[in-house]
Amino acid sequence: MTTTSPVEKAGGATATYVDERVGSNKFLSRNLGKVFPDHWSFMLGEIALYSFIVVLLTGVFLTLWFKPSMAEVVYDGSYVPLKGVMMSEAYDSALNISFDVRGGLLLRQMHHWSALIFIAAMAVHMFRVFFTGAFRKPREFNWLIGVGLTTFGLLAGFSGYSLPDDLLSGTGLQIARGIVQAVPVVGTWAAFLLFDGEFPGTEFISRLYGVHILLIPGLILALVTIHLMLVWTQKHTQFPGPGRTNDNVVGYPLLPVYMAKAGGFFFIVFGIIALVGGLVTINPIWIFGPYMPDQVSAGSQPDWYIGFLDGALRVMPNWETIIPGVGWTISWNIFIPALVVPGIIFTVLGLYPFIEAWVTGDKREHNLLDRPRNAPTRTAFGMMAITFYVLLWVGGANDIIAVAFDLSINSIIWFLRFALIIVPPIVFVVTRRTCLSLQRRDREKLLHGYESGRILRLPHGEFIEVHQPLSEKDLAVITAKHDYVPLPAPDKADADGVRNKKYRAQMLRHRLSEFFYGVNVPKPSAAEIEAGQHHAAHDAELEAPLHEYEDDDQIRTFHGGVLHHPGMPETNAEQLEQEHRS
Amino acid sequence: MSDLTPHQGNADDHGKAPAKLGYSPVADIPHKPRATDTDPKAARRAERQVASMFLLSMLFVVLFVVAYVGIDKTTVVYIPVMGEVGASNVALGFTMGMAILLIGTAAIQWAKKLMPDVEVVQQRHDMVSPKKATLEAEANYERGKEESGFARFRLIRRTLIGAMVLFPIPLVVMLRDLWTPTKFTEGESPADLLSTTLWTDGMRIIADGTYQGEDNEVDSGGEIDGEPVPNKDSIAHRPIRPEDLPVGGLIAAIPLDLPEVEHIEHNLNARGKAAIILVRMEPDEIRSQQGDGWDVEGILAYSKICTHVGCPIALYEQRTHHLLCPCHQSTFDLADSGNVVFGPAARRMPQLPIGVDEEGYLVALSDFQEPVGPSFWERG
């Protein structure tokens, strides 16, 4: 039987001790063998989680040295170019961390890099969940939590970026203040309350510090916990494949494989962040100098995740309305791009699972992921949203693009103002067509097997292209497609002639459903698939005897032509020679 | 496939029926054994690889400590591609990164080569609770409602709701003092504060102390007793005569009183509103101004704070007299009243009326005639 080392004995005793007090063995018995499905795209969420842990860890270290104060001091550290310069204590301590604390710069850069990776990983993870339909019932709450996490991630990033009080971070705050001030009615007062008066004041950094190191990370940590608990309870979704159904989960057990892989992956993410933090400079605050409200540098760029907001601010036309008589100012040019646009983006994002469920009337539980092509409208909608986002992002880099490609900034802005309205719908149509083409190709594969690219001449002279039956895996993946039917059109009145009061709402829903599910290449029937695969198998059978003569070289040499048997003459001359010899 | 651990060695550890562990192998998935499953040599090689990675990880921790102690924090080294970098940071990052990364790669290699690679299957169950549980919950709720009398005691119910709605109010009210006016801002409304600056009639215009000369070096006169002093020959903090500014030139400037005000108020608020730029063009190039005769011999003074969201503006194109904001590219024409010619800003750059005092120095003739910086609700 099993051998037990002293360590294991101690471990066992501890487990018993804990179990007698909290009943933990019940949990362990259920969960140590819990199965997790495997797919590379499932690692995206893991990257987000692990980089967040690194953010927390490095952040705790940074709090040991950082002083969130705007009190003025004279710099007297190791960085010679700034010696004797007046600056805030915040900037002074950030320089101190960078130059006078051994490993301090490493921690700062790891903190910044892992924050960037955290938000990027959340975004890509969200794409994966969206395009595979993983947000569908029963996982709508987890989608909402994810949207919340992304939002808090952005706030965490921006608040951290603003703390060192260097020239760039202060410029970011000045813009944020300008945005707050542009909120109708309450903006001015809100700005004064946030900053304790005018800009820049002396309180904001210490206020932001509390938000950055306690409030936001606390919220993120709470949401991450719920997110993971839900993943755990609802069990992870899986891609279609052999043996995989909506009612099972196929993968590796938590102990040992998944634990080793996931645990190992944590160390890989952590290690790579440490390497990048040591080898690649990020946010060199000492170059920017201390913040002064009347200084700025050209090419000011926010961190990548704020780029879309900055782009929206740049692209927006300069509309402003002054209400006559009272003289109130509505700064459309600021609050639309900075508050309304992101507000709409995040609201639609959060509500999407509920909108789709309502439109499609789909109430089933979904544990098997969609291939993006099999939900053309959703995929097209997602691509449209991403296009809109990317165009805003391009706007945020318009000055850099103008310099790099020798373009006029004004032309880029004018292009974007139109492109933001015109390009996303085009992307929608193209994506939907592409999805349908891919569906058609899948149908072809089911009906005829896949094209081997080899032409075969039959004994009676006919040429055929050899189709081969699909592998078990391909067959399982392709046939997992579900053909949805749009909701039926409602009747204006029932059989007794009573008017249908909900007619208009139902009609709208029917139209939307028609729009959503109306484009689809139906999956062939089981009999058709079987016939198709059988036919392909027959092709392959005809060809099979020839394979006995083949080796790899010859397949390559005669790819696409009449199969050539080894030893078979290729030219007439050879043939004559062979005959002669025999 | 009945065995979850097809590799040699400890197969009998898990010899029990797998179904009891909550899952069973997927029988219909074709599975190819790995080299480490069939060849004991390959398995031993994998074992050695994993162990070496753990060993190397430990070595890197030792190297990290050596680098921490041994490398001076100010040492700079040249590394191809990366250029001049701090030796300590690179060494610490590399050794720590490798130490951590190797643990990860070892674990993954272990999992991939030596742990079972047979996929197993577990059943899912719908999230919905069994009907019985739901009924029980309902019954319990009804019992609670009945016992508390929540439905019967209307007065209690309504006052409870009222109290619950009101009790957070103190928490909100206390936020009012997030802004506590100082003795300098006592009695002034936010709109007043945003609409006034330090500039007054006769206030001299001095070059900004942080002004950087054309050779792009910081104007520093060195130190006395550890305190920096401005360079005597530097233009910084000196009043400006019209002849100091050539045609086509630009100077960042502040009011004479600003350094003193900053010293007293201990903040940068006054600077954030009062900062200006002086530009000089040929008088006949000026197409319009915000007021008659607000220039001095073609010298115009404009606010330096963008009317969009408040970035300081300094990108001046001499030939077109355009001023470009580096943040969102709002462009203003300084030869034409500072009007917006492009970009998201809705307001022109406020102009400061200037003149010359009896000693020949540039002075303001009044405060700005409109608020500087980003718009706000009460601005009008």
Interface residues (C-beta under 8 A of the other chain):
Chain A: T2 R30 G33 K34 V35 D38 M70 A71 E72 V74 D76 S78 G84 V85 M86 F99 D100 R102 G103 L105 L106 Q109 M110 P138 T171 Q174 I175 R177 G178 I179 Q181 A182 V183 P184 V185 V186 G187 T188 W189 A191 F192 L193 L194 F195 D196 G197 E198 F199 P200 G201 T202 T233 Q234 K235 G241 P242 G243 N246 D247 N248 V249 V250 G251 Y252 P253 P256 V257 A260 K261 G263 G264 F265 F266 F267 I268 V269 F270 G271 I272 I273 A274 L275 V276 G277 G278 L279 T281 M292 P293 D294 Q295 V296 S297 A298 G299 S300 D310 L313 R314 V315 M316 P317 N318 W319 E320 I322 G327 W328 T329 I330 S331 N333 I334 P337 E365 N367 N398 D399 I409 N410 I413 E472
Chain B: L4 D13 L21 G22 Y23 V26 A27 D28 I29 P30 Y68 K73 T74 M82 V85 G86 S88 N89 V90 A91 L92 G93 F94 M96 G97 M98 A99 I100 L101 L102 I103 G104 T105 A106 A107 I108 W110 A111 K112 M115 P116 D117 E119 V120 V121 Q122 Q123 R124 D126 M127 L175 R176 L178 W179 T180 P181 T182 T185 P190 A191 L193 L194 D208 T210 S220 E223 G226 E227 P228 A252 I254 H266 N267 L268 N269 R271 G272 K273 A275 K304 I305 H308 V309 G310 C311 P312 I313 A314 L315 P326 C327 H328 Q329 S330 V340 F342 G343 P344 A345 A346 R347 G373 P374 S375 F376 W377 E378 R379 G380
